């Protein structure tokens, strides 16, 4: 039976550009400062901790619990080391499991073959000891294993997540080229929204598309755990999983939610289908009553008085949009910021540096993120009431 209290290395993976924000999340959850990697953060903890991480983390993709690290010079040695692991403590003989593998600079050239050797090791151990074996395949409906094998060093993990964490469960209608949920969360964290939300600030998302930015902002403002909507994680299929312990975590997360949002969250788009999709997604996320949706050009978005963030994710000609047509859009964003968003902080997420220059405003900061394989920037603009000079010389 799996010991959910036993401690081991925990690797929380994320895309490039996000480890800084993931590390801050883990620290806020009470984990000591971990090892920051290019695409993840490693901490130390138990499977009970993994359960909590799957429920609470906004910027991570998978929560991997370390089982064994060993030297493997070829596929046969990989098989022998894997077969020595007491798999019967983790997987039921009549259960189901899958194996994913990431390999680099090994004597094996195909990650699928490396994964197959792990499957063989698990199956053969069960057959020798129990005369039967669990089924295996590509589904995430059972125990999930992950192999990382680079040069001669192999690490085997329990993937406690299964379906990646960005799949929160609310985006049933993705619309066109939507921003990934974890990326949206990282941008919102980078913008300082959680603290501003506590002070009654506003979050405005023109060009909202499927509504991901507004929904993630609402979840943060409400202190809503991002994993609450999911009914399946891979850890639930481990031998010894205690549903009552999970239910208790869920109840505590629900009890910690805020009842209201002090400021306004506004999401607009000129496409009625986008707004329809965004409304549906927000409703599924449980935040439909906290977001004001509107069908209009971004320049007609209502900008309320008081402190706030205005965050746009315009097309940038990689997956959507014609470059020449987009030039006028970026120029219009600059005019929109200058004329209608004074006193706010503006943000543009884009993968096209040339188009971004057409905004015509000096950036306060530029943060690098990745959308799939596209290097992008989150550009920050401090938008003054009137001109900057006027603000500096004004009395008081």
Order of alpha helices (4+ residues) and beta strands (2+ residues): beta-alpha-beta-beta-alpha-beta-alpha-beta-alpha-beta-beta-beta-alpha-alpha-beta-alpha-alpha-beta-alpha-beta-beta-alpha-beta-alpha-beta-beta-alpha
